[in-house]
Amino acid sequence: MTAMRGSRVLRPDVGDPTTHVQVGYFNTWSASNATAGTYDGAFALEVDPVTRRIYVADGNRGLVILEGDQVVFPLSSP
């Protein structure tokens, strides 16, 4: 299932812009927290490059706020 694969941050590869490199990963889904008949894990995501934050809406945890570094947001200022 796609929902069990987590949230991934990809950016174009400098050497080959037609491919992408994974520079970030966060998995909110956990088999120990899964409940039959409900949606578990991340179901929405918003990226704010100005503040270098990624907002993840999660069925079990609620709002998860992730902070990216210069690798994840190479063009944004701190």
N, C-alpha and C positions, 0 to 999 in steps of 0.2 A: 504494500500500500504506500502511496505517496506520502500520506500524512505521517507515517512513521519514520520518514527520512530526515526530518529536521528542517531548519531554515538555513539556507546557504547564501553566502555573499560571493558573487562572481564578478570578475572584471576582465576586460580583454587582455589577452597575452600581448606583451610589448613586442615580442618577436613575430607573432602571427595574430593580427587583430581579428581573424575569422574564428579563432578559438578562445576559450575563456579559462581562467585560472581561479580555483577556489581560494579565497583569502580569509574567509570567516565561516564559522559553522556553530549552530546552537540547536540542540534537540530538546524540545519541551515534552515530547511524548515519552511515556514510560509504561512498560507492560504492567508494572506493579500498581500503577494508578488507573489503568484502563477499566472501564465499566461497560458491560454489554448494553447495547442499545443507545448509547450516547456518543457524541463526537468528542474525542479526546485529542489533546495536542493543540498546536497553533492553527488558527483559522483565519487570521488577518495579520497584515504586516504593513508598517508605514516607515519610510526611511526619511530622515532629516539630515542632509549633509552639512547644513550650517552648524548644527549643534553636535554633529557626529553621533547621533543616536538612532537606534532602530527600535521601534515600538512593536511588540508582538502581542497580539490578543490570543490568550490560551484558554482552552476549555476548563482546565483544572486549576491553574495558578492565577488566572485573571490577566492583568497587564504586566508584561515583562519588559523592562527597559534595558537595552544593551547599548554599551558605548563602544564605538569603533575607534581605532587608532589611525595613524597616517597610512598604514598598509591598506586598511579598508576604505578610507576616504582620502586618497592621495591629493586631491585638488582642493579640499576645503581647508580653511584656516581654523586654528584651534580656538 
